[in-house]
Structures are given as C-alpha cells and as structure tokens.
Amino acid sequence: MKTETPLIDSYSPEFVLRLHEMKTPCTCESCQKEPALSQLNWANESRHSARLECDHVARDMLLDPQSFVLHSAKIPAQEGAMEPLSGWHRAVNQGCINLLICGELNTEEKLYATGVFLSKMQRVAGDNDLNAVSECWQQLLEMVENGALRQQFRQLPEIETYKLEQLRHISLQPVDAALDPLSAMALTLKLNELNVLSDDYLTDSLHEIKQDNSLALFAEVHPSLWTNYFIYRCYHDVFPGRDPQNYSHAFMSLCVDYFSLNVLCSLLAQSDCPPDEDNVPALFADWRRTALQRDSAALSADPLLMGLSLLS
C-alpha cells in the first residue's frame, strides 16, 4: 500500500505574493546573481520568502505595513527538506517576534527586551521546557505594561567603547548601495573621513551621529520599517537560530544592524541627503548583501554586552 505524503504548514507573506505578480523581473545587482524569490523547506514547515538583498524586495517589504500578512495552506512535505524545526526553536522564534512587534515599546526597548529574553533562554535551553519560553516573554510583556522594563532600559550604563569600535568597523566597509550618484559620493566621502579620524575626533563624530534623529523621523512616517525588518529576520532567518549557545551573538547582530543602519542614514543626512523612500531601502539591501563579509563578532568577547551598549 502506498504511504501518503504527510501534509505540512506552508506560509506566504503578502509581500512575496506581490513579487510573484511582478511582470517585469528585477535587474538589481543581487538579482543578477541569484533570484529574489526563495522557499525555505523543513520537514514540518515551508516558508515562501524573498531575499532582502534585492533592492526591489527591500523597498516593497520594508515600507508596507501589510507586508507580513501571512497566507497559509497545507502542502505535501517537500523532498530534500531540512530537518524539522524543533518545538523549542519555534517557541523562541515566536517569543522574539512577540517582543519585537510590541507596540508599547520604542525600537531600542524592543531590542533590549529581546536581549533579556534570549539571555534567559540561553541559560535554560538544556531543560527544553516550552512552558518556560512562553512564561518568560509573557513576564516581559507584563513588565512592559507596568513600566518596569522601560525603567530598566533607562538605567543601562552608557559604554562608548563598542560604539566607537563599530563606527570604525563601518568606516572600513565598502558601500555599494543603489543610491543616486550624489548620495553615493557623499556617503563614501563621509566614510573615508571617519576612517582617518583619530580616536578623539571619532568620539566627536559619534556624539554628532547620536544627536541626529533623521532615520527616527523617517521611521515615524514609515512605522513598518523596523518592525518589518525584525519580522523578516525572524521569518526568513528563523532568528535567533537553532543553537542556543549562539543566542547572544544573534542578539548582537540585530543590534549591530540597528546601530549601523542608523549611522549610515545619519552620515547621508549630514551631507544634505535626508532619508527617503529610495535611499533607506537601498542601504538596508546593501547592508544585507555585505552581511557575510562582516565579522562583528570579532569585536567583542561579550556579545550580549556589546549588543546592549549599542542601544544605550
């Protein structure tokens, strides 16, 4: 008797469905190397997605509040699928989503809450207790409601060492974003300036960048920007990953992204190129394209501390 192929859950976000309807294929730098659309297949789940490295995907996904409206279906398990997503991995992944989309917190507070959550999950992962996962993020949401989490975040000491190291790191990275020629030249000049600054002058530049709120103002007009970016990391990358021992590094990578993209947008704004609907997604896409070339983990032996310091 022939054994029936088991059915699994298949998910398609709204932005992926829109991409399928495109009549003209994207010809950006990323799509010339690899198609934007992708399908992530595990033995117990399938996720239709697209590569944020694509400039069109970045623009379409980041700025639309409806991008992650999920459409679900039952499909046969796919041949050659990856090993099943564990209950633990799914639960921690969902916990991160719940904290990163929390409407009562600003962006830095969302990241802080996620760091606290992952730190606890890394310590108790060996117990494989799914109840502990839900209890932890629910407790954090209770702390949000009573104001305790915001108070804790405000008490974080300000440590500039890691910010300066990351700022120096950013200045050494090539930027090949799909910017207009004037903006591209302005950003390159700013990065070259940072690269040759002494430590004292780099500190002055850091303070100037911290005072700039250009990307924050842009995000007020486009509130889906960071929310969709974080959801994408959870959906496409299944953040924070399978290995609990890497949770702190995963958290740091999210904070590095947040800090660095704010820096890049600030440098553009200082050159009279304020963030807009073209250059912000272009910077996000380019940052994603160069992710594998970066080794921010080498900057710190304490990734949790580094991540937190980039937020304060």
Disulfide bonds with the S-S distance in Angstrom:
none
